[in-house]
Amino acid sequence: PCLTWLCSPFAEKTGKVLGEFCRCYQEQYGVALFNSVRYEIEGNGGPQAQLLHRKVPLEDHVIFSGNLFQYIEENKKWRNRFCVVPHNYGLVLYENKLAYERELPPRVLVNSAGYKVLTSVDQYLELVNNSLPGVTPKSGQSPIVKCPTDFPLILWHPYARHYYFCVMTGKEQEKWRAVFQDCVRHCNNGISEDSKVEAPAFTDAIRMYRQSKEQYGTWDMLCGNETQVLSNLVMEELLPELRSTIGPRLKGKAQERQRTWIQISDAVYRMVYEQTKAQYDATMAKCEQERPQMESTIRTDMDQIITSKEHLASKIRAFVLPKAEICVRNHVQPYISSILEALMTPTSQGFAEVREVFFKEVTDMNMNIVNEGGLEKLVEYMEKLSHLAFHPVKMQSCYEKMDQLKLEGLQQRFDVSSTSVFKQRAQIHMRQQMDDAVYTFETLLHQELGKLQGKDDLCKSIQRILERVLKKYDYDSSTVRKKFFREALLQITIPFLLKKLAPTCKGELAKFQELIFEDFASFILVENTYEEVVLQSVMKDIMQAVKEAAVQRKHNLYRDSMVMHNSDPNLHLLGEGIPIDWGEEYSGQPEAEPDTDKRRRAKQVVSVIQDDEGLLPYEVGTEALLQPSSPEPRELEESDPGAEPSSLGRVEVIREALHSTAASPVLASPVPDVPARASVQHSAPASPRPRADGPAEAPVPPATPASPTPGAEPPSPSPGTTCHQPSDQETGEEVAPPGSECSPPQPPGTTESREGVQTEF
């Protein structure tokens, strides 16, 4: 009833916000299309990347799977869940591992875009208390959620539903935290960079809309795909009114009011999402329909459009540039070097750590080949190495370097609400550079294998190829970092300048509209041209600052005058070939596996923390926690860093071994022990996965009854057994008889159709 009462006024306001945004998007679409066509005609003069780029990095792979405990809010119990993270980084929660292996529908699908990963209940309670001012539990009262262990993992979202998990040990918590953060990082980056028209038009429309509301600076909720970002934009405007409307009407204790508020916010977010998706899709379809005619006009009148735009820019420049230069000189220029230094230190440390992790993994592999030898061992190690960039735990040391990024003092001056935007962007660059380095290494090594004679030749080739790849990595990482620094400085300074100049300049822009020919009005906007003039006023200082920073050796940047010539002219042709599958190519099994067997042997980037489900399951309905006698979780491929020689020492050991007549067994070094193929099932078509257009998650019909007792594997039900079906009130999730464990196992592919799985939330 509450939502029905809310629906009409908030739907009306949502429609108004979306209408304004869609008009802005249509304007920006024409500008983005013009820029795309012009870029295509004029070409790109930037430096060419030396490393190869993998097109489909994680096809048919599972990132991670394992058991953890989820708090079910409806019955206030903790239940065991088997969590699978497929290649699209969605969180898929099953009743247990058996349900996953039988291909039964999952309980919940979570798209983690916009979420924060918390490892402390106190952190969570602070965010909840701030979300609804004036409603704080009194001291001594029970909090909104109580964790039965000391190792919680909470997914918090400002508008959508929250998720509560916990594990048994600190090691598990750290590894799950790394996995969850990787999911959030990937899902936040939901706007495809391959789109040269739609993506720029969308982000520019978001920025222009927020600036029209006097909201400048970075925005934390630019997370997820276009529909999710737009839903966040609408919720940002609805939330104050929603809070003032609902807050005074909430009844009960503080914890109950907080819980009710979270549920109402989530429900409103769902309604906003549905309305947003429908309206945005209609706008997209309209733009796509008009695109052929617009593109034809652009290609026909390109020279006239460019001339008209330059004439407009010259008039705006004469009016704006003197004021902008004064503003830059007084308020921006003195702080550019400080901002750049704050950005460069953690970023350069992170990329240096990427280099070190890659070097260590290849060197360890080489040491073990020296000791053990054989192509089979190389294949085993290369299968692990090929997905190093997507290993959340091994990459965590690289990502953590960006946590040091702080813009103290500068953050308030330049209206930077949070540094998370820059942290996540740099971390995505790190992952991409790691994968490019690994892919280049395995491509070159694969090319060399047919020419090698014996183990010594193999080890020498690995060392030689490693050195070549590291040189290419140093050049590419320098190019990527310099571009990142320039973009970050512009993201920080341009909104600040626009805000400063708005009182004296923005009101005068309307008079320049008459300078644009009506035929070209779809491709030239006064507001965009004004921003370009402001950008030019500060760009020279930013370029100079980055150029001077490249001279400092501590950041390991190449100077702009340093151009690395392509020493491998045929390398990029190799990258266009068929992807290398080390296991299939060198396994000696010519016959192809059936699809069902491939599912059961799905490769996993990270091994399962708890492989035996019977060791962990328990449920807690009271404050007392049933402590299962489970062994320590299996380690995730990390060897003891204290037991390994330094990087330089490892190289010397290899070189000595290559020149010796016999390899000594003392050279053996602990190698990450990851099963090349996990025992879990996975298949891209058949495994349920969150749609790219879904905001958070959808409760899905349960696959099996409640978790079994600790220490016991769930028995397979006999055909005549009557199975207890949990009610909606008991679990808060829909029940579908066909998906119950008492039903016969579904044949492979029954969950292939998306129609049977709700994936919107």
N, C-alpha and C positions, 0 to 999 in steps of 0.2 A: 504493500500500500504506500509506503514511504517513497519508493522509486516511481510509482505511478504518479504520485503527486508532484515529484520532482521533474518528471519526464518533459512535460510541456514547456516550462520556461527555460530550462537548461538546453533542451533540444533547439529552441528558437535562438538562443544566444550562440550555441555551437554553429548553427547554420549561418549566422551573421559573420562570425569569425572566419569560417571556411570560405564564405563568399568573397570577403576581402582578400584572403590569401590567394584564392584561385584567380582572381583578376590580376593580382601581382605576378602570379606564376605565368600566366599567358603573356604578359608583357616581357618577362625575363626569358621566356622560351624563344621568342623571335631574336633577341639579342644573342642568346647562347647559340642558336642555329647559325647566325651570321658569323660569329667568332669561329665556330667549328669549320664551316666551309672555307673561311679565309685561312685558317691554320692549315687545312688540307691542301690548299692551293700554294701557299707560300712556303710550307714545309717547316721543319724544326732544325735549328742550328746548334742544339745542345750537344754535350759530349755523349758519345756512344758507350753504353754499358759494356764492360768486359766480361762479366759473368753471364752465364745462361739463365734463363727464366723458365721454371717448370710450369706447364699449362694447367695440369690437374694434379695438385700435390697429394691429395688424400683420397683418391678414388678407391672405393671398396675397402676402406680402413675404418677401424674403430679407434678413437683417441684413447678411450679409457673405459673401464667398467669395474664395478665393485659394490660391496654392500655398505650401507650406512643406515642411520635411523632417522625417520621423518616424524615430526609432530603433526598429528591429525587434529586440527582445531575443533572439529565438530564434536568429537567424543573425548578430546583432551587426553589422548593416549599417544605413546611413541610406538611406531611400527617399523619393522625391518623393511627396507626397500633395496632392490637391486637396480643400481643406476648405470645407464649406458650413455656414453657421450659419442655419438656417431661423427662422421666426417664434417657435418654441417654445424657442429658445436652446440646442438640443442641438448638439453638435459631430458632424458627419457627414463621415467621411473616405473619399474615393474613391481608386481607383488613380491616376486622372488626370482631367483635365477631360473628355476624350472619353468616359470611362465614365459620368460624370455626365450629359453631354448625351444619351447613348444610354439613359439610365434604367436602367443596370445596377446591381445591388445594391452598396451601399457596403462598404468593408472593415470599418469600425468605427463604432459609434454610441456616443458618450460623453455621459452625464449628469454634469455637472461639480459637482453638489451636494456640498459637503463638501471640495472640493479647494482647494488654495492654488496661486496662480500665482507661480512663481519665475523670476527672470531671471539667476540665478547658480548655477553648479555647486557652488560652495562652500556656498551656503545649503542646497542640496539635500543635500549630503554631511553637513552638520551634523545635519539632521533624520533622515537615515538612521542615522547613528551613534547618535543618542539613542534610536531606536526599538528597538535591540537592544543594550543595555548590555554592555560587555565585549568587543565585536567591533568593533575599529577597525583599518583597514589601517595597516600600518607605513609610515613615511616612505619614499618612493621607489617604492612599489608603485602599480600602476595603479588609479585609482578605479573605482567600480562602473559609471560611464558617462563616456565622453570625447566632448566636443562638438567637431566639426570646425571650427566657426566661433566667433567671440567673442560670438555673440548667441543664447544658448539660451533656450528657453521650456519650463519643466517644470511639469507638473501633478502635485502631490504630495497623497496622501491617507493618513491615519493607518492605514487598514485595507485599502483597495482597491488595485488595480493603479495603477502610476505611468505617466505618458506623457511622452515626451521628444521635443521638437521643436527646430528651430533655423532661423534665417533668415540672409540674407546681409548685411544692413545694420542699423545702429542704429535708423533710422527705421522700418523694417519691424518690428523687435522691439517698439518702443514702441506701434505701432498694433495688432499682434497681441496684445500684453499688455492693451491697453485692451479689445479684443474678448473675450479669454478672461475677464478680470475681470467684464465685463458678463454673460457666460454664467454664471459662478459666482454672481454676485449674484442673478441672476434665478432660477436653479435652487435656490439656498439658500432662497428665499422660496416654497417649494413647497406650503405648507399654505394652502389657499384661505381668504381672509378673508370670502368671500361666505357661507361656511357658518357659520350662527349657533349651531349645536348641536354638530356633530361636531368642529370645530376647537377651540373652547374646552374641550370635554370632553377632547380629546386632550392639549392643552398642559398643562391642569391635572393630568391623570393622570401625565404625565411629571414634572412638578414634585413632586407628592405622592410618587411612587415614589422619586425621588432623595432627597427629604428623609427618607424612611423609612430610607434607607441613610446618613444623616448627611451628605448632599452638598447643601450650600446654595450660593447664589450663581448667577451666570450660567453657561451651558453652551455651549461653542463648537460642539458637534456637533448642535445643534438645526437641522439643515440638510436641506433636501429635503422630499419628501412624507412622509406618516405612516409608511409602511413603511421608508423609508430612515432616518428619525429613530429608529424603534424598533430597527432593526438596529444603529445606532450605540450605542444604549443597551445592547443585549446584548453587543456587542463590547467595550464599556468594562469590563464585568464579566468577560468571558472572557479578555481580553488578558493580564493578569498570569499567570494559570494556563497559558495557551497558551505564553507566553514561557518560563516556568520548565520546562515540559514539553519543548518543542522545542529551546530554545536550546542546552542541553548536548549534544544529539544531532546538531547540525549539523557537517558535516565540510568539509574543504577550506580554501582561503585565505579571508581575511576578506571579500574581495569576493564570493566564491562563497557564503559563508554568508549575507551580507546579501541577495544576490539570491534565494537559496532561501527565506529568511525572508519576503521580500516576496511571493513566489509562494504560500507556505503561508497567510499572512495573507489574501491575496486569495481563495484557495480556500475558507477557512473563512468568510469574509465572504459569499461566494456561498451557501454552505449555510445560514448563519444567515438570509440574506435570504429564501430560499425557504420556510424553516420559519416565519419571522416573517410573511410575506405570507399564508400559508395560515391561521395561527391568528388573525391580526388581522382578516382578511376574515370569518372565521366569527363572531367577536365582533361585528363591525359588523352582519352580517346578523341576529344575534340581537337586537341593540338596535333595529334598524329594524323588526323584527317586533313588538316590544313597544311601539313608539312610539305608535301610535294609541290604545291603551288608557291609556297614561301621560298623553298629552295631554288626553284626555277627562277624566281625573281632575283634572288641573291646572285646566282651565277650569271644572269644576263646583265645586271646593273651593278656588278661588284665595284667597278672603278668609280661610278657616280656616288655610290653609298659611302665609299671610303673618303672621297673628296668632301661630301656633305658633312661627314662626321668630323673630319679634320678642321673644317671651317667652324663648326660649332665648338670644338675643343679650343680653338684659338681665342674665340670670344670669351668663353668661360675662364680660360687660363688668364687672360688679361684682367678679369674681374677678381678672380679668387687667389691666384698665385702670390701676389704681394702679401696678403693677409696670412696665407698658409705658411709662407717662408718665415715670417716673424714668429708664428706659433711654433713651428718646428725648431727654430733657433732658441727660443726661450724655454720651451716646455718638453721637447723630445730629445734634441741633440745631446744635451748633457747626460742623458740616462741610457743612451743606446749601448754604450760599452758595458755598463753594469748589467743590463738585461742579457746581453749576449754572453757575458762571462757566466752568469747564473745558468743559462741554457747549455753552454758548451761543456762545462765540467762534467755533470752527470751523463750527458749524452755521449761524449767521447769515451767516458769510462765504460758505459754500457756496450758500445761497439767494440771496444778493446776486449771486453769480456767475451763477446760473441766470437771474436778471433781466437781467443785463448781456449774456449770450450771446443771449437772446431779443431784446433790444433791438437788438443789433448786427446780427443776421440780418435782421430786418424793415427796419431802416434801410438796410442795404446793398441789399436788394431794392428799396426805394423809390428810392434813388439811381440804380440801373440802369434803372428804369422811366422816371425823369425823362430819362435820356440816350437810351435805346433805344425806349421806348414800346411800346404795343401790348398787346393782351390775350394774345397768344401768349407773350410773355415773362413776363407775370404768371403764367400757367398753369405754365410751366416752373419758375419759382421757388417757387410754392406747392406743387408736388409734392415739392420738396426740403424745404421748410419743414415740411410736414405730419408728417414723421417725425424732426424735429430731436431730440426727447427720446430717440430710440432710436439715435442716432448715437454710438457708443462714443467716438470720438476727440473730437468737438466737446463732448461732455458730460464728458470727462475732467477738464478744468480745474475743473469744479464738484465732481466726486467727490473730487479731490485735496485740497480744503480740509479734508475730514474726516480726512485722514491726520494732521493736526496734533493730533487729540484724544488727550490723555494725562491719566490720573488718577494721576499720580505720588504715592506715599504713600497716597493714598486707596484705590488699587487693592488694596493688601495689607490695609488696615484693614477694608474692606468685602467682602473675599473675591470680588473681581471678577477672574476668571481672564484675561479679555481684553476689550479695548474693541471688538473686531470686530463684536460683536452690535449695538452702538449705531451704529457707522460704517455698516454695511450698511443698517440701518433708515433712517437719515437720508438715505442715497443713494437709496433706493427712493422716499422722499418727494419728493426733488428731481426725480427723473425723472417722477413722477406730476404734480407741479405744473407742470413744463415742458410736458408733453403737454396738460394742462388749459388752459394759457395759449395754446398754439398752436391747439388745437381751437376755443377761444372766438374767437380772432382770425380764423381762416378761416371760421367760421360767420357772424360779423358781416360780414366782407368779402363773402362770397358773397351775403348778403342785399342788400348795397348795390350790387352790380354792375349790376343792371338799371336803377338810377336815375342812373347816372353819365353825364356828357357830356364826353368827351374825356380826354386824359392828365392835365391839371391837376386835374380833379375826382377822378380816381383817386388821385393822389398825396396830395391833401388828405385824402381819406377814409381812406387807409392810415394817415396820421399821426394823425388823430383817433381811429380805432379802436385804434391802438397805445396811445395815452394812456389810453383807457378800460380796455383789458385790463390795463395795468400797475397801475392803481388796484385792480382786482379781484384781481390777483395779490398785491399788497402785503397786502391784507386776508386772503386765504386762506392765504398763506404764514405770516402771523403766527399765525393760528388753528392751523395744522398744527404749527408749531414749539412753541407753548405746550403743545399736547397731547403732543408728543414729549418735551419736557422733564419734564412731570409723570410720564409713563410711565417714562422712564429713571430718574428719582429714586426711584420706587417699586420698580423692578427692582433698584436698588442697595441701598436701605435695608431693604426688607421682609425679604428672606432673612437679612440681618444681625440684625435684631430677633428673628426667629423662632429663630435659632440661639442668641442670647443668653438668650431666655426659655425655651427648651426644658427646661433642667434643673429649673426651678421650676414650670413650667406644664403641660408636655405630659403628664406622668404623671397629672395630676389631671383631664384632659378626659373620661376614661371615665365619670365619675360624672354627667356632664350628658346622657348618652345616654338616660336614663330620662325626660327631659323631652320627648322627641319621640314623637308618636303613631305607632303602628305603620303606619297607613295612609299617613303622610306621610314615612316613613323613606327613601323613594327620592328625595325632593326636598330634604331638609334633612340636612346632615351636620355633625356637631360640629366636625370639623377645618376645614371651610370657614368656618363661622361664627366660629371662633376667629381665623382669618386676617383676616376682615373687621374684627373688633374691633381687631386689631393695626394694620391699615391705617388705621383711623379715628384711632388715636392719633398718627399722624405726618402724616396728610393735611392737616390744618390748617396745619402749618408749611410743607409743600411748596407749597400753594396760595398762601400769603402770600409765599413767596420768589419764585415766578414772577410774582406780581402786582407786587411791588416792582421786579423786573427789567424789566417792561414799561414802567416810567416812564423807564428809561435810554434815551436816544435812540440810542446807539451800536448797539443790537441791532435797531432798526427794528421794534419790536413795538407792536401796538395795545393800549391798555388794555382791561380786561374790560368797562368801561362803554361803550366805543365799539362800536356796532352799526351795520354798514353796511346801510342799507335797500336793497332790490332796486330799482335804477333801471331795470332792463330786465325788466319782468314777463313778457314773451313770450320771453325768451332761452332759458329752459329748455325751452320748447315746441319751439324750433328744434332744440335738441340731441336731441330724440326722433325727428327726421325721418330720412330716408334718408342714409347717409354720403355725403359729397361726394367724387366722383372727378373731380379737375380735368382729368386727361388725357382721359377719355372724354367728359366733358360739353362741353368746349370745343375738342376736337380736330377737329371737323367731320367725323367718321367715324360716320355713323348706324348702319352695319351692324355687328353684333356680331362679334368675332373668334372663330374656332374655338378650342376648348379647347387644341389642340396649339400654336397660335400664341401663346395667352396664356402657356403654359408657357415658350415660348422668349423671350417678352418680359417675363418676371417682373421686377417692380420690385425694386430693391435699395437699402437705406438707405445703405450705404457702397459706394463703387466698389471693384472688384477691385484688389488691390495689384499683382499680376502678371497681366495679361490674356492674354498669350501664353505658353502652357505650355511651348513649346519653348525659352524663354529660361532656365528655371531647373533642369529635372530633372537630377539626377546621383545616383549612389549611391556610398557610401564603404564599402569593406570593410577598408581598412587605415587607418593613422594619417594618410596623405597625403590631402589633400582636392583633388579636381578642381575647379579654379576656372573656372566657366563665364563666358564673356564676355557677361554680361547687363547691359543698361543699368540705370540707376537706376529704382527702382519708381515708378509713377505716383503723384503726390501725391493725398491723400485730401481734397479739397475745402478744405483750409485755405489761405487766402491769407496773405501776409506781414503779420504784425501791425504790423511797423515801418513799413509803407508806407501804413497806413490812418490817417485822422484820428481824433481822439478822439470819444467818443460825442456830447458836446455840440456839437463842431464839425460832425459829420455832420448833426445836426438843423438847425443854422443854415444849412448849405449847402442843404438841402432847402427850407427856408422861403424862402431867397433865390431859389431856382430857381422856386418856385411863383409868385412875384410878378414874375418877369422875363418879358419877352415871348418870348424864345427860349431854349431850353435849350442850354447850352454843352456841347460834347463833353468838356470838361475835367472835368466832373462824374463821368465814368465811373469806377467803382471796380472793382477785380478782384472777380469774383463766383465763389463756389465752382462748380467745373465738374464736376457730377455727371451722368452720363447718366440721363435720366428713366427709361429702361428698359434694364436690363442685357441682355447677349446670352446669359445663362445661362438654363437651364430651371428652373422651380420651379412646383410645384402642390401645394397642401395635401394633397389626397387621395393623390396618386401618389408624392410624395417620401417616402422612408423617414424616420422620425423616432423618437427615443426615446420610449417610453411614459412617461406620467407616473408609472407605478408601478415603473419600473425603477431600480435603484440606480446603476450606473455605466456599463457598456457591454457590448456583446456582439460578439465577433469574427463577421464576416459573410463569406460566401463571396466570394473575390476576383473582381473584375470583369474585370481584364486582367492580362497578364504584367507583369514588372518594368518600371520606367520606361525610356524610350528614352534614347539618348545625348544629351549636352548639345547644344543648339542645333538639334535636329531634331524636327520634329513626328512623333508616332507614326503610322506608315502604317496605313491601313485594310487589314486582312487580306483576301486574296482567299478565295473559297469553298474553294479547294483547298489552301490553306496549312495546314501542320501547326503548331499553336501549342504552345509549351512551357508546361506547367502546373507552377507551382512546387509543390513537395511541402510537407507539413506541417512537415517538419524545416527546410525552407529559410525559410519565412515565419512559421511558428508559427500560421498561420490556416487555417481549413478551406477546402477547394477544392470548388467545385460546378461540374461540367462545364456545366450549362445557363447559368451566368452568365459563362462565359469569353468573352474577346474574340473567339475564333475562332468562336463561335456567331453565328448571325444576330442582328441587333439585336432586342431584345424589343419587341413592340408596346406602345404607350402603355398604362399601367395595369397591366402585369404585376406590378409591385411594390406594387400597391395593398393587397393582402391582407397583414395582419400575420403570417400564419401562416408565411410564407417567410423572415422576418427575425427573428433572435434579438435582442431588445432589452432583455433583463434586465440585461445588463452591457455 
